[in-house]
């Protein structure tokens, strides 16, 4: 996901990106919000809570969730922050810059048979993996039932999708099935990130759930360099090697990769 403020799966823009007209509609709507690479632009990120038409809105406590749509694009927002966007009927199209970086990294590894996704959003990752790897089992974990409801109702997730409404930490503690080839962690934000994301034991649990040749992928967003250093230190301690860190061009996201 992305934006100026960001919870799960989010991308935070840091500079303006080049814009071109990829989708051209008769009324001109949306034509200025995709870049040459096919990702949504910073302008779209900043204005996404005002664009398109509202399909769903729900507020619980301090958290509000929206689903909006314009033509073939549908997106999920939490507290006016863009979390996920999909092109309807084309789950193979990744519209966030950090997802395209992830995909480039995924190409370097053998096709996974079993993937654990921590953080669902609108299901862009799980639906993409299913579209390109038919036989891959993708288990997603999301602790907000309203987000799961939106995924199943508005983003193509059927009622038998392997989506668990649970806390990521608890799932790692109780998951006793065979290990995962990939674990994709997309829970970071610069505000109100779960405390366990900076705790040693959490990464011990992660490592124990990855197969011998498996890989951990992290979409990391931080306000301070010290947070990135802290995460890097935790990974070195638990995996015994230095992770590969990839800056997403034009954004505050870092994609972090560490092999088992």
Secondary structure, DSSP 8 states (H G I E B T S, - for coil): ---SS--TT---B-S----B-SS--TT-TTTTSB-TTS-B-HHHHHHTTTSSEEEEEEEETTEEEEEEEETTEEEEEETTEEEEEEETT-TT---SHHHHHHHHHHTTS---SEEEEE--TTSHHHHHHHHH-TT-EEEEEES-HHHHHHHHHHS---TTS-EEES-HHHHHHH--SS-EEEEEE----SSS--GGGG-HHHHHHHHHTEEEEEEEEEEEE-SSHHHHHHHHHHHHHHHSS--EEEE-TTBSEEEEEEE-
